[in-house]
């Protein structure tokens, strides 16, 4: 079975050398390159196309986040696991946005580190449990936030806004017609346009949308 | 804590040229540093202690030539103070993953006379940046 090829990127030479020794001592893994900054990492990644890149975040010249972005631009299939001392979610989110497929903290034990990189090689996402929890919480927060208005939604006319506000209050077409001094036919046209612009199927959904916006 | 077996008499000659090291830390950094130093012919890794307290327990039994603090934030440089209290002449090397350099901390004891103190001060380098 061919050995999985790994590119190690870290400016801390003592640490990188130790990691290389650990990885090379494994029967299924092999270090095919080492880099001490992001630009060297980019060059080696494109030239060697390793199975996995293990990337530090804080580095001189070009940091690991930027290097990850650059590598993924050149080679979108690259698998990159960040290895860092940072356990704050901000760095984690930046790493995920940059295209990292995993995140391992440097305070792990070697057994957990090896297990993490084998998981990453198998195509799994690798995250420390504490950070995974924070990531899910952030995802839930974003999901519960009202989505931004689409161009159509922003294009509701003043009259349609008035009709929508009355729909949200539970008014019928007849009540809306009376209140706004419009014909029933005109109200129905406004309602049809509102449903189309909001991409919803019913008055109830339109009412829910209006309430969530407010 | 992992301890190495004492050397046999046959190895005593080479033993005189080798430094014994105690490594403190419990991360992959400490583990890999111990493994790398263990492969060096002039260094004997006497033990690896995951925590400062475990290191102090070890020092009560056996004193190495050097203590290396290999820290991924779990052991700080403040550990050096407690180590020096336990072993005043201990040489300590602090290597942290968040540090740009490795710090070598050495100390030695002197007599408590004023002349000893002044002599010790005079032996130290004068800083050029003050």
Interface residues (C-beta under 8 A of the other chain):
Chain A: X12 X14 X15 X17 X18 X19 X21 X22 X85 X106 X107 X108 X109 X110 X112 X113
Chain B: X26 X27 X28 X29 X31 X32 X33 X35 X36 X39 X72 X73 X74 X95 X97 X98 X102
